[in-house]
Amino acid sequence: MIKPDRLRQLLTSTISFFQINPEKLVLQFDNGKIKLTDGNTPSFEYHYDLLISVADFPNHPDVLFVPLNEFIRTEQSELLFNKDNWEKITFDLDRNNNNTYDIFISVPLTERVIVKDEDGGYKAYHGNEPQITENNPLSKLQIYLKYQSDEEAPQLIFDSENSDGNSG
């Protein structure tokens, strides 16, 4: 299964907290199923819930959810474009001592494994997800906070180009 590794790579490249504290990002699998897809080959699909646990996250939760949504847009786009799937991504959040968060997210994922008979044996390939729009990889992340009733300009609360991820 390759999607969790892709998510870890995206989160680590955009949020310096995970570069410094990789142990704070835990990815686990739950409710796994295999769906056989072709009677002529052993091709199949993985179906599972990816459980994302983040401990002691020092930033606003938006800093985590923006790259997660980017990941979903490119790796599991039917969660965005099929209204029956809109509520399948769930989360719980605990605020610790007003400084950090423990965040728990569940994302249903599917991965196609295409098995071909080549050179006298089977070779397995992970299929790419269909792309709804052109993908521009997330390389820079800035999060601004502004309350609707607030007349002041939005406040930059996170900038991935700063070494500590903070705006200052």
Backbone torsions as a table, in degrees:
resi	resn	phi	psi	omega
1	MET	NA	129.2	-171.4
2	ILE	-112.9	-18.5	-176.4
3	LYS	-63.7	-40.2	177.3
4	PRO	-59.8	-38.0	177.6
5	ASP	-65.1	-37.8	177.7
6	ARG	-66.0	-39.6	177.8
7	LEU	-65.1	-45.3	178.8
8	ARG	-58.8	-42.9	179.5
9	GLN	-61.8	-44.1	179.7
10	LEU	-63.8	-47.7	-178.2
11	LEU	-65.0	-39.2	-179.6
12	THR	-69.6	-35.5	-178.8
13	SER	-76.3	-22.8	-177.5
14	THR	-105.1	-18.2	-177.3
15	ILE	-124.4	107.8	-174.7
16	SER	-62.4	-24.6	177.6
17	PHE	-54.3	-38.1	-179.1
18	PHE	-79.2	-22.5	173.7
19	GLN	-69.2	-40.1	-178.2
20	ILE	-80.9	-34.0	-175.0
21	ASN	-128.1	65.9	-176.4
22	PRO	-62.0	-24.9	-180.0
23	GLU	-70.8	-13.4	179.8
24	LYS	-79.9	-10.5	178.1
25	LEU	-111.0	109.7	-178.8
26	VAL	-115.8	127.9	178.3
27	LEU	-115.7	126.1	-179.1
28	GLN	-132.0	162.6	-179.5
29	PHE	-110.8	142.9	178.4
30	ASP	-145.1	155.0	176.2
31	ASN	54.5	39.9	-178.2
32	GLY	-71.1	140.8	177.1
33	LYS	-141.6	153.6	173.1
34	ILE	-118.0	129.6	178.1
35	LYS	-110.9	119.4	176.4
36	LEU	-75.4	136.0	-170.1
37	THR	-117.1	-17.1	-174.7
38	ASP	-146.5	123.0	-179.4
39	GLY	-70.0	-17.4	-176.8
40	ASN	-91.2	-17.2	179.0
41	THR	-138.1	164.6	175.8
42	PRO	-82.9	27.9	175.8
43	SER	-61.9	151.5	-177.4
44	PHE	-158.7	176.1	174.2
45	GLU	-126.8	137.6	167.0
46	TYR	-85.1	135.6	170.3
47	HIS	-126.5	124.9	-178.6
48	TYR	-158.8	162.2	172.0
49	ASP	-97.8	124.8	174.3
50	LEU	-88.7	119.7	178.7
51	LEU	-97.4	119.0	-177.7
52	ILE	-108.8	118.9	178.4
53	SER	-117.1	127.2	178.6
54	VAL	-123.9	123.1	-178.5
55	ALA	-104.7	139.1	172.5
56	ASP	56.4	41.6	-178.4
57	PHE	-70.5	121.1	-172.5
58	PRO	-86.9	-4.5	-175.9
59	ASN	-106.9	168.9	174.2
60	HIS	-60.0	143.6	-179.9
61	PRO	-56.0	-26.9	177.1
62	ASP	-55.5	-33.0	-178.3
63	VAL	-61.9	-31.2	177.1
64	LEU	-85.8	-40.6	-173.4
65	PHE	-74.0	-28.3	178.6
66	VAL	-64.4	-52.7	177.5
67	PRO	-66.7	-30.8	175.5
68	LEU	-61.8	-43.3	177.9
69	ASN	-64.5	-35.6	175.3
70	GLU	-62.7	-43.4	177.1
71	PHE	-59.3	-47.1	-179.1
72	ILE	-63.5	-39.2	-179.9
73	ARG	-59.5	-37.1	-177.5
74	THR	-96.1	-28.3	-173.5
75	GLU	-105.2	-17.6	-177.8
76	GLN	-153.6	55.2	-169.3
77	SER	-63.3	-21.6	178.9
78	GLU	-65.2	-17.0	174.4
79	LEU	-68.8	-24.9	179.3
80	LEU	-91.6	-37.4	-168.8
81	PHE	-99.5	-3.7	176.5
82	ASN	-114.8	111.1	-173.7
83	LYS	-61.5	-22.1	176.2
84	ASP	-68.2	-16.5	-178.5
85	ASN	-101.4	-4.5	-172.3
86	TRP	-59.5	-29.8	-176.7
87	GLU	-100.7	12.0	-177.4
88	LYS	-81.9	-19.0	174.7
89	ILE	-87.4	120.5	-177.2
90	THR	-122.5	159.1	176.9
91	PHE	-151.9	157.2	169.1
92	ASP	-129.2	147.8	-175.8
93	LEU	-139.8	129.9	174.6
94	ASP	-116.0	128.7	177.5
95	ARG	-93.0	122.0	-179.1
96	ASN	-98.3	125.9	171.2
97	ASN	40.1	30.0	178.2
98	ASN	61.4	9.1	-179.1
99	ASN	-118.0	-30.4	-176.7
100	THR	-136.9	168.3	179.0
101	TYR	-127.8	146.1	163.0
102	ASP	-104.5	124.8	-173.2
103	ILE	-124.3	132.8	-179.3
104	PHE	-126.3	121.0	-175.3
105	ILE	-127.0	140.9	173.8
106	SER	-121.0	126.1	-179.0
107	VAL	-127.4	121.1	176.2
108	PRO	-74.9	129.2	-178.5
109	LEU	-126.3	154.0	175.3
110	THR	-131.6	137.9	175.2
111	GLU	-132.0	125.7	177.6
112	ARG	-86.1	133.5	174.3
113	VAL	-118.6	114.4	-177.5
114	ILE	-98.7	118.9	-178.0
115	VAL	-107.1	126.3	-179.4
116	LYS	-122.2	146.3	175.6
117	ASP	-86.9	106.5	-177.7
118	GLU	-134.1	137.2	175.2
119	ASP	52.8	40.1	176.8
120	GLY	77.1	10.1	178.4
121	GLY	-151.6	174.4	179.3
122	TYR	-90.5	140.6	172.2
123	LYS	-125.3	133.0	-178.0
124	ALA	-106.6	134.9	179.0
125	TYR	-128.3	139.4	173.6
126	HIS	-87.2	123.4	-179.2
127	GLY	-74.1	144.9	175.0
128	ASN	-75.8	151.7	177.0
129	GLU	-77.5	144.1	174.4
130	PRO	-63.2	136.0	-178.3
131	GLN	-100.6	122.4	-179.8
132	ILE	-73.0	-40.3	179.5
133	THR	-132.4	168.4	176.4
134	GLU	-62.4	136.1	-177.2
135	ASN	-93.3	121.3	171.3
136	ASN	-109.6	104.4	-174.5
137	PRO	-56.2	142.6	178.5
138	LEU	-71.1	117.8	-179.7
139	SER	-120.9	-19.2	-179.4
140	LYS	-140.4	136.8	-178.6
141	LEU	-131.5	122.8	172.8
142	GLN	-127.2	133.4	178.8
143	ILE	-118.3	126.2	176.5
144	TYR	-111.0	145.1	178.5
145	LEU	-118.5	127.3	177.0
146	LYS	-148.3	127.5	176.0
147	TYR	-84.6	143.0	-175.4
148	GLN	-57.5	-35.6	-177.8
149	SER	-84.6	-5.1	-176.6
150	ASP	-83.3	130.5	179.9
151	GLU	-85.6	-13.6	-177.5
152	GLU	-76.9	162.3	178.0
153	ALA	-65.8	153.8	177.6
154	PRO	-59.3	146.7	-178.9
155	GLN	-101.6	126.6	175.6
156	LEU	-71.2	117.4	-178.5
157	ILE	-109.9	-11.7	178.8
158	PHE	-154.0	136.1	176.3
159	ASP	-140.6	114.3	-176.3
160	SER	-66.7	-15.3	179.9
161	GLU	-83.5	-11.3	172.1
162	ASN	-84.3	142.4	-173.6
163	SER	-61.0	-31.1	179.6
164	ASP	-97.5	-1.4	179.0
165	GLY	83.6	-12.6	-179.2
166	ASN	-81.8	164.9	-175.0
167	SER	-77.7	-19.1	-174.1
168	GLY	-98.8	NA	NA
